[in-house]
């Protein structure tokens, strides 16, 4: 089963919001964070948004 965990922060006065979605694969043996390679720190997210899009290959 795959589930998502989607915390979000919204600042209405600044018309700004962000939602970080984590995809988690849950198996009988445990779990695997499928979105672990994505940036988490605000500076890293901002930097990633200004970079040229990258293609992620299947199977990482």
PDB file of N, CA, C and O in Angstrom:
ATOM      1  N   UNK A   1       0.841  -1.158   0.000  1.00  0.00           N
ATOM      2  CA  UNK A   1       0.000   0.000   0.000  1.00  0.00           C
ATOM      3  C   UNK A   1       0.900   1.238   0.000  1.00  0.00           C
ATOM      4  O   UNK A   1       1.944   1.257   0.651  1.00  0.00           O
ATOM      5  N   UNK A   2       0.489   2.254  -0.726  1.00  0.00           N
ATOM      6  CA  UNK A   2       1.201   3.534  -0.724  1.00  0.00           C
ATOM      7  C   UNK A   2       0.277   4.579  -0.115  1.00  0.00           C
ATOM      8  O   UNK A   2      -0.887   4.695  -0.499  1.00  0.00           O
ATOM      9  N   UNK A   3       0.805   5.332   0.832  1.00  0.00           N
ATOM     10  CA  UNK A   3       0.046   6.419   1.445  1.00  0.00           C
ATOM     11  C   UNK A   3       0.836   7.713   1.275  1.00  0.00           C
ATOM     12  O   UNK A   3       2.039   7.694   1.013  1.00  0.00           O
ATOM     13  N   UNK A   4       0.146   8.824   1.427  1.00  0.00           N
ATOM     14  CA  UNK A   4       0.823  10.121   1.398  1.00  0.00           C
ATOM     15  C   UNK A   4       0.630  10.816   2.740  1.00  0.00           C
ATOM     16  O   UNK A   4      -0.401  10.683   3.399  1.00  0.00           O
ATOM     17  N   UNK A   5       1.651  11.553   3.112  1.00  0.00           N
ATOM     18  CA  UNK A   5       1.614  12.401   4.306  1.00  0.00           C
ATOM     19  C   UNK A   5       1.844  13.810   3.791  1.00  0.00           C
ATOM     20  O   UNK A   5       2.887  14.089   3.199  1.00  0.00           O
ATOM     21  N   UNK A   6       0.884  14.703   4.008  1.00  0.00           N
ATOM     22  CA  UNK A   6       0.894  15.994   3.334  1.00  0.00           C
ATOM     23  C   UNK A   6       0.740  17.173   4.289  1.00  0.00           C
ATOM     24  O   UNK A   6      -0.312  17.812   4.297  1.00  0.00           O
ATOM     25  N   UNK A   7       1.750  17.478   5.087  1.00  0.00           N
ATOM     26  CA  UNK A   7       1.640  18.689   5.909  1.00  0.00           C
ATOM     27  C   UNK A   7       1.713  19.936   5.031  1.00  0.00           C
ATOM     28  O   UNK A   7       2.398  19.938   4.008  1.00  0.00           O
ATOM     29  N   UNK A   8       1.021  20.975   5.420  1.00  0.00           N
ATOM     30  CA  UNK A   8       1.038  22.210   4.651  1.00  0.00           C
ATOM     31  C   UNK A   8       1.090  23.429   5.545  1.00  0.00           C
ATOM     32  O   UNK A   8       0.635  23.394   6.688  1.00  0.00           O
ATOM     33  N   UNK A   9       1.645  24.502   5.022  1.00  0.00           N
ATOM     34  CA  UNK A   9       1.692  25.791   5.707  1.00  0.00           C
ATOM     35  C   UNK A   9       1.150  26.827   4.737  1.00  0.00           C
ATOM     36  O   UNK A   9       1.606  26.915   3.597  1.00  0.00           O
ATOM     37  N   UNK A  10       0.184  27.606   5.183  1.00  0.00           N
ATOM     38  CA  UNK A  10      -0.433  28.630   4.341  1.00  0.00           C
ATOM     39  C   UNK A  10      -0.430  29.958   5.082  1.00  0.00           C
ATOM     40  O   UNK A  10      -0.832  30.034   6.243  1.00  0.00           O
ATOM     41  N   UNK A  11       0.025  30.998   4.403  1.00  0.00           N
ATOM     42  CA  UNK A  11       0.074  32.347   4.977  1.00  0.00           C
ATOM     43  C   UNK A  11      -0.842  33.240   4.146  1.00  0.00           C
ATOM     44  O   UNK A  11      -0.388  33.861   3.184  1.00  0.00           O
ATOM     45  N   UNK A  12      -2.126  33.315   4.503  1.00  0.00           N
ATOM     46  CA  UNK A  12      -3.096  34.060   3.708  1.00  0.00           C
ATOM     47  C   UNK A  12      -2.722  35.525   3.499  1.00  0.00           C
ATOM     48  O   UNK A  12      -2.947  36.062   2.415  1.00  0.00           O
ATOM     49  N   UNK A  13      -2.162  36.177   4.504  1.00  0.00           N
ATOM     50  CA  UNK A  13      -1.800  37.582   4.370  1.00  0.00           C
ATOM     51  C   UNK A  13      -0.726  37.820   3.326  1.00  0.00           C
ATOM     52  O   UNK A  13      -0.625  38.915   2.771  1.00  0.00           O
ATOM     53  N   UNK A  14       0.071  36.809   3.059  1.00  0.00           N
ATOM     54  CA  UNK A  14       1.130  36.919   2.059  1.00  0.00           C
ATOM     55  C   UNK A  14       0.788  36.181   0.770  1.00  0.00           C
ATOM     56  O   UNK A  14       1.592  36.142  -0.161  1.00  0.00           O
ATOM     57  N   UNK A  15      -0.422  35.587   0.718  1.00  0.00           N
ATOM     58  CA  UNK A  15      -0.843  34.779  -0.426  1.00  0.00           C
ATOM     59  C   UNK A  15       0.227  33.747  -0.767  1.00  0.00           C
ATOM     60  O   UNK A  15       0.643  33.623  -1.919  1.00  0.00           O
ATOM     61  N   UNK A  16       0.661  33.015   0.246  1.00  0.00           N
ATOM     62  CA  UNK A  16       1.747  32.059   0.103  1.00  0.00           C
ATOM     63  C   UNK A  16       1.363  30.764   0.806  1.00  0.00           C
ATOM     64  O   UNK A  16       0.777  30.784   1.889  1.00  0.00           O
ATOM     65  N   UNK A  17       1.692  29.655   0.190  1.00  0.00           N
ATOM     66  CA  UNK A  17       1.445  28.366   0.812  1.00  0.00           C
ATOM     67  C   UNK A  17       2.362  27.316   0.228  1.00  0.00           C
ATOM     68  O   UNK A  17       2.810  27.423  -0.914  1.00  0.00           O
ATOM     69  N   UNK A  18       2.635  26.303   1.022  1.00  0.00           N
ATOM     70  CA  UNK A  18       3.452  25.189   0.548  1.00  0.00           C
ATOM     71  C   UNK A  18       2.937  23.909   1.192  1.00  0.00           C
ATOM     72  O   UNK A  18       2.536  23.892   2.356  1.00  0.00           O
ATOM     73  N   UNK A  19       2.957  22.865   0.425  1.00  0.00           N
ATOM     74  CA  UNK A  19       2.575  21.545   0.921  1.00  0.00           C
ATOM     75  C   UNK A  19       3.698  20.590   0.514  1.00  0.00           C
ATOM     76  O   UNK A  19       4.045  20.482  -0.662  1.00  0.00           O
ATOM     77  N   UNK A  20       4.247  19.913   1.494  1.00  0.00           N
ATOM     78  CA  UNK A  20       5.281  18.919   1.242  1.00  0.00           C
ATOM     79  C   UNK A  20       4.607  17.554   1.300  1.00  0.00           C
ATOM     80  O   UNK A  20       4.085  17.160   2.343  1.00  0.00           O
ATOM     81  N   UNK A  21       4.617  16.846   0.205  1.00  0.00           N
ATOM     82  CA  UNK A  21       3.963  15.538   0.146  1.00  0.00           C
ATOM     83  C   UNK A  21       5.006  14.439   0.185  1.00  0.00           C
ATOM     84  O   UNK A  21       5.895  14.394  -0.666  1.00  0.00           O
ATOM     85  N   UNK A  22       4.908  13.567   1.150  1.00  0.00           N
ATOM     86  CA  UNK A  22       5.761  12.388   1.221  1.00  0.00           C
ATOM     87  C   UNK A  22       4.946  11.171   0.804  1.00  0.00           C
ATOM     88  O   UNK A  22       3.820  10.980   1.264  1.00  0.00           O
ATOM     89  N   UNK A  23       5.514  10.360  -0.058  1.00  0.00           N
ATOM     90  CA  UNK A  23       4.900   9.104  -0.472  1.00  0.00           C
ATOM     91  C   UNK A  23       5.603   7.978   0.276  1.00  0.00           C
ATOM     92  O   UNK A  23       6.830   7.880   0.258  1.00  0.00           O
ATOM     93  N   UNK A  24       4.821   7.138   0.927  1.00  0.00           N
ATOM     94  CA  UNK A  24       5.373   6.075   1.764  1.00  0.00           C
ATOM     95  C   UNK A  24       4.802   4.738   1.313  1.00  0.00           C
ATOM     96  O   UNK A  24       3.586   4.554   1.265  1.00  0.00           O
ATOM     97  N   UNK A  25       5.698   3.805   0.982  1.00  0.00           N
ATOM     98  CA  UNK A  25       5.309   2.439   0.642  1.00  0.00           C
ATOM     99  C   UNK A  25       5.289   1.634   1.931  1.00  0.00           C
ATOM    100  O   UNK A  25       6.297   1.555   2.634  1.00  0.00           O
ATOM    101  N   UNK A  26       4.151   1.038   2.242  1.00  0.00           N
ATOM    102  CA  UNK A  26       4.002   0.240   3.459  1.00  0.00           C
ATOM    103  C   UNK A  26       3.856  -1.224   3.047  1.00  0.00           C
ATOM    104  O   UNK A  26       2.994  -1.571   2.240  1.00  0.00           O
ATOM    105  N   UNK A  27       4.717  -2.080   3.616  1.00  0.00           N
ATOM    106  CA  UNK A  27       4.667  -3.515   3.330  1.00  0.00           C
ATOM    107  C   UNK A  27       4.556  -4.284   4.639  1.00  0.00           C
ATOM    108  O   UNK A  27       4.572  -3.691   5.717  1.00  0.00           O
ATOM    109  N   UNK A  28       4.444  -5.589   4.542  1.00  0.00           N
ATOM    110  CA  UNK A  28       4.381  -6.433   5.741  1.00  0.00           C
ATOM    111  C   UNK A  28       5.677  -6.359   6.539  1.00  0.00           C
ATOM    112  O   UNK A  28       5.688  -6.640   7.737  1.00  0.00           O
ATOM    113  N   UNK A  29       6.783  -5.978   5.869  1.00  0.00           N
ATOM    114  CA  UNK A  29       8.092  -5.923   6.527  1.00  0.00           C
ATOM    115  C   UNK A  29       8.474  -4.537   7.034  1.00  0.00           C
ATOM    116  O   UNK A  29       9.514  -4.387   7.676  1.00  0.00           O
ATOM    117  N   UNK A  30       7.665  -3.531   6.762  1.00  0.00           N
ATOM    118  CA  UNK A  30       8.009  -2.183   7.209  1.00  0.00           C
ATOM    119  C   UNK A  30       7.556  -1.140   6.203  1.00  0.00           C
ATOM    120  O   UNK A  30       6.487  -1.264   5.605  1.00  0.00           O
ATOM    121  N   UNK A  31       8.374  -0.110   6.021  1.00  0.00           N
ATOM    122  CA  UNK A  31       8.005   0.966   5.098  1.00  0.00           C
ATOM    123  C   UNK A  31       9.245   1.493   4.383  1.00  0.00           C
ATOM    124  O   UNK A  31      10.376   1.269   4.814  1.00  0.00           O
ATOM    125  N   UNK A  32       9.003   2.204   3.272  1.00  0.00           N
ATOM    126  CA  UNK A  32      10.071   2.877   2.534  1.00  0.00           C
ATOM    127  C   UNK A  32       9.560   4.256   2.142  1.00  0.00           C
ATOM    128  O   UNK A  32       8.482   4.381   1.560  1.00  0.00           O
ATOM    129  N   UNK A  33      10.320   5.277   2.455  1.00  0.00           N
ATOM    130  CA  UNK A  33       9.972   6.643   2.070  1.00  0.00           C
ATOM    131  C   UNK A  33      10.375   6.831   0.613  1.00  0.00           C
ATOM    132  O   UNK A  33      11.563   6.929   0.304  1.00  0.00           O
ATOM    133  N   UNK A  34       9.393   6.882  -0.284  1.00  0.00           N
ATOM    134  CA  UNK A  34       9.662   6.964  -1.718  1.00  0.00           C
ATOM    135  C   UNK A  34      10.093   8.353  -2.166  1.00  0.00           C
ATOM    136  O   UNK A  34      10.734   8.492  -3.208  1.00  0.00           O
ATOM    137  N   UNK A  35       9.760   9.365  -1.410  1.00  0.00           N
ATOM    138  CA  UNK A  35      10.075  10.743  -1.794  1.00  0.00           C
ATOM    139  C   UNK A  35      11.241  11.309  -0.981  1.00  0.00           C
ATOM    140  O   UNK A  35      11.391  12.526  -0.880  1.00  0.00           O
ATOM    141  N   UNK A  36      12.052  10.447  -0.411  1.00  0.00           N
ATOM    142  CA  UNK A  36      13.146  10.885   0.459  1.00  0.00           C
ATOM    143  C   UNK A  36      14.222  11.687  -0.225  1.00  0.00           C
ATOM    144  O   UNK A  36      14.977  12.395   0.442  1.00  0.00           O
ATOM    145  N   UNK A  37      14.319  11.596  -1.580  1.00  0.00           N
ATOM    146  CA  UNK A  37      15.372  12.321  -2.279  1.00  0.00           C
ATOM    147  C   UNK A  37      15.002  13.774  -2.583  1.00  0.00           C
ATOM    148  O   UNK A  37      15.814  14.524  -3.124  1.00  0.00           O
ATOM    149  N   UNK A  38      13.781  14.165  -2.237  1.00  0.00           N
ATOM    150  CA  UNK A  38      13.336  15.532  -2.509  1.00  0.00           C
ATOM    151  C   UNK A  38      13.825  16.492  -1.422  1.00  0.00           C
ATOM    152  O   UNK A  38      14.005  16.088  -0.273  1.00  0.00           O
ATOM    153  N   UNK A  39      14.039  17.755  -1.779  1.00  0.00           N
ATOM    154  CA  UNK A  39      14.532  18.728  -0.792  1.00  0.00           C
ATOM    155  C   UNK A  39      13.501  19.003   0.298  1.00  0.00           C
ATOM    156  O   UNK A  39      12.297  18.970   0.048  1.00  0.00           O
ATOM    157  N   UNK A  40      13.987  19.276   1.511  1.00  0.00           N
ATOM    158  CA  UNK A  40      13.109  19.556   2.647  1.00  0.00           C
ATOM    159  C   UNK A  40      13.344  20.951   3.243  1.00  0.00           C
ATOM    160  O   UNK A  40      12.395  21.620   3.652  1.00  0.00           O
ATOM    161  N   UNK A  41      14.581  21.375   3.289  1.00  0.00           N
ATOM    162  CA  UNK A  41      14.928  22.665   3.883  1.00  0.00           C
ATOM    163  C   UNK A  41      14.398  23.787   2.981  1.00  0.00           C
ATOM    164  O   UNK A  41      14.485  23.676   1.758  1.00  0.00           O
ATOM    165  N   UNK A  42      13.853  24.857   3.556  1.00  0.00           N
ATOM    166  CA  UNK A  42      13.291  25.935   2.740  1.00  0.00           C
ATOM    167  C   UNK A  42      14.248  26.469   1.667  1.00  0.00           C
ATOM    168  O   UNK A  42      13.825  26.718   0.538  1.00  0.00           O
ATOM    169  N   UNK A  43      15.519  26.646   2.001  1.00  0.00           N
ATOM    170  CA  UNK A  43      16.474  27.142   1.000  1.00  0.00           C
ATOM    171  C   UNK A  43      16.652  26.142  -0.136  1.00  0.00           C
ATOM    172  O   UNK A  43      16.779  26.534  -1.296  1.00  0.00           O
ATOM    173  N   UNK A  44      16.663  24.852   0.194  1.00  0.00           N
ATOM    174  CA  UNK A  44      16.818  23.817  -0.829  1.00  0.00           C
ATOM    175  C   UNK A  44      15.580  23.740  -1.723  1.00  0.00           C
ATOM    176  O   UNK A  44      15.702  23.526  -2.929  1.00  0.00           O
ATOM    177  N   UNK A  45      14.395  23.912  -1.144  1.00  0.00           N
ATOM    178  CA  UNK A  45      13.157  23.920  -1.937  1.00  0.00           C
ATOM    179  C   UNK A  45      13.168  25.106  -2.892  1.00  0.00           C
ATOM    180  O   UNK A  45      12.869  24.955  -4.076  1.00  0.00           O
ATOM    181  N   UNK A  46      13.510  26.281  -2.382  1.00  0.00           N
ATOM    182  CA  UNK A  46      13.549  27.484  -3.224  1.00  0.00           C
ATOM    183  C   UNK A  46      14.559  27.323  -4.354  1.00  0.00           C
ATOM    184  O   UNK A  46      14.279  27.689  -5.495  1.00  0.00           O
ATOM    185  N   UNK A  47      15.718  26.782  -4.045  1.00  0.00           N
ATOM    186  CA  UNK A  47      16.745  26.556  -5.059  1.00  0.00           C
ATOM    187  C   UNK A  47      16.250  25.574  -6.129  1.00  0.00           C
ATOM    188  O   UNK A  47      16.460  25.789  -7.323  1.00  0.00           O
ATOM    189  N   UNK A  48      15.598  24.502  -5.692  1.00  0.00           N
ATOM    190  CA  UNK A  48      15.088  23.507  -6.635  1.00  0.00           C
ATOM    191  C   UNK A  48      14.031  24.109  -7.560  1.00  0.00           C
ATOM    192  O   UNK A  48      13.917  23.708  -8.718  1.00  0.00           O
ATOM    193  N   UNK A  49      13.264  25.064  -7.053  1.00  0.00           N
ATOM    194  CA  UNK A  49      12.215  25.681  -7.866  1.00  0.00           C
ATOM    195  C   UNK A  49      12.790  26.572  -8.959  1.00  0.00           C
ATOM    196  O   UNK A  49      12.114  26.822  -9.956  1.00  0.00           O
ATOM    197  N   UNK A  50      14.004  27.052  -8.803  1.00  0.00           N
ATOM    198  CA  UNK A  50      14.607  27.915  -9.813  1.00  0.00           C
ATOM    199  C   UNK A  50      15.512  27.152 -10.769  1.00  0.00           C
ATOM    200  O   UNK A  50      15.949  27.708 -11.777  1.00  0.00           O
ATOM    201  N   UNK A  51      15.802  25.881 -10.470  1.00  0.00           N
ATOM    202  CA  UNK A  51      16.651  25.062 -11.335  1.00  0.00           C
ATOM    203  C   UNK A  51      15.858  24.539 -12.525  1.00  0.00           C
ATOM    204  O   UNK A  51      14.627  24.512 -12.520  1.00  0.00           O
ATOM    205  N   UNK A  52      16.604  24.127 -13.541  1.00  0.00           N
ATOM    206  CA  UNK A  52      15.992  23.479 -14.699  1.00  0.00           C
ATOM    207  C   UNK A  52      15.422  22.136 -14.236  1.00  0.00           C
ATOM    208  O   UNK A  52      16.075  21.424 -13.473  1.00  0.00           O
ATOM    209  N   UNK A  53      14.207  21.779 -14.687  1.00  0.00           N
ATOM    210  CA  UNK A  53      13.612  20.501 -14.277  1.00  0.00           C
ATOM    211  C   UNK A  53      14.497  19.322 -14.638  1.00  0.00           C
ATOM    212  O   UNK A  53      15.110  19.289 -15.705  1.00  0.00           O
ATOM    213  N   UNK A  54      14.553  18.349 -13.726  1.00  0.00           N
ATOM    214  CA  UNK A  54      15.321  17.123 -13.963  1.00  0.00           C
ATOM    215  C   UNK A  54      14.365  15.970 -14.119  1.00  0.00           C
ATOM    216  O   UNK A  54      13.275  15.963 -13.548  1.00  0.00           O
ATOM    217  N   UNK A  55      14.786  14.991 -14.902  1.00  0.00           N
ATOM    218  CA  UNK A  55      13.982  13.784 -15.053  1.00  0.00           C
ATOM    219  C   UNK A  55      14.508  12.747 -14.076  1.00  0.00           C
ATOM    220  O   UNK A  55      15.713  12.510 -14.001  1.00  0.00           O
ATOM    221  N   UNK A  56      13.608  12.135 -13.332  1.00  0.00           N
ATOM    222  CA  UNK A  56      13.986  11.093 -12.385  1.00  0.00           C
ATOM    223  C   UNK A  56      13.782   9.754 -13.082  1.00  0.00           C
ATOM    224  O   UNK A  56      12.688   9.444 -13.555  1.00  0.00           O
ATOM    225  N   UNK A  57      14.851   8.967 -13.139  1.00  0.00           N
ATOM    226  CA  UNK A  57      14.755   7.682 -13.833  1.00  0.00           C
ATOM    227  C   UNK A  57      14.043   6.653 -12.970  1.00  0.00           C
ATOM    228  O   UNK A  57      14.170   6.671 -11.746  1.00  0.00           O
ATOM    229  N   UNK A  58      13.284   5.744 -13.612  1.00  0.00           N
ATOM    230  CA  UNK A  58      12.607   4.694 -12.849  1.00  0.00           C
ATOM    231  C   UNK A  58      13.602   3.853 -12.076  1.00  0.00           C
ATOM    232  O   UNK A  58      14.700   3.578 -12.562  1.00  0.00           O
ATOM    233  N   UNK A  59      13.228   3.445 -10.885  1.00  0.00           N
ATOM    234  CA  UNK A  59      14.107   2.630 -10.067  1.00  0.00           C
ATOM    235  C   UNK A  59      15.222   3.394  -9.429  1.00  0.00           C
ATOM    236  O   UNK A  59      16.117   2.800  -8.828  1.00  0.00           O
ATOM    237  N   UNK A  60      15.192   4.723  -9.546  1.00  0.00           N
ATOM    238  CA  UNK A  60      16.182   5.628  -8.980  1.00  0.00           C
ATOM    239  C   UNK A  60      17.518   5.229  -9.467  1.00  0.00           C
ATOM    240  O   UNK A  60      18.516   5.858  -9.115  1.00  0.00           O
TER     241      UNK A  60
END
